[in-house]
């Protein structure tokens, strides 16, 4: 996986593609400034993808490569990507099997020592990557770095999510915020890539494989803005998380089923509170 593919091979395919790599403008890392790869998977994300890319281009850390994998959008996303040909490392557009398939493709291309994932409708906050790399230098054995994330819903309501990784808590549910989290390349050498049989929680499932042996560090500042919504906050996601805990051997079926029921109750309570807030604001 880490023998990064030659992007010029895309020229022999029917995929749409572009980026600085095709002009032999390839970033290289060094001991003082490790290369950071940011991977973005997008499908019909035209309203937000430019804002995502701009948030990375505004970072003051000088050694970032941004790889964007589009799943064959039909809404003008590719037109936006073409406008960034001279500003991002690589973009590619072709049908895929979902976000984790795209992430795995990105991993095969990534050249960075550190790898992170930013959704097409997410944004890095100012100075986020510099803060992460300074934190990495202070935690040289860490293979997973996480932080706080600003979660914004469709009404504009905001809350802060993301806590430190602690195995007893993480074995029950994903307490960390995956958006913007940094993964050392060696983590994938050890754990493998994302399981595409999951459509929502493969990021959780991969880290579950490490059990309590994950070398993690938490930076208690906000590094990214994430837009709420979609299936990640659904009962479907809860069902997948229960399957991941059982399949990785971190929970027996009875305990996972019990935790699933509790999670469903909390989810319904959250929906009721959210609906009440909307009703109150519009009354």
Buried (B, 14 or more C-beta within 10 A) or exposed (E): BEEBEEBEEBEEEEBBBBBBBBEEEBBEBEEEBBBBBBBBBBBBBBEBBBBBBEBBEEBEBEBBBBBBBBBBBEEEBBEBBEEBBEEBBBBBBBEBEBBBBBBBBBBEBBBBBBBBBBBBBBBBBEBBBBBBBEBBEEBEEBBBBBBBBBBBBEEEEEEEBBBBBEBEEBBBBBBBBBBBBBBBBEBBEEBEBBBBEBBBBBBBBBBBBBEEEBBBBBBEEBBBBBBBEEEBBEEEBBBBBBBBBBBBEBBEEEBBEEBBEEBBEEBEEEEEEBEEEBEEEEE
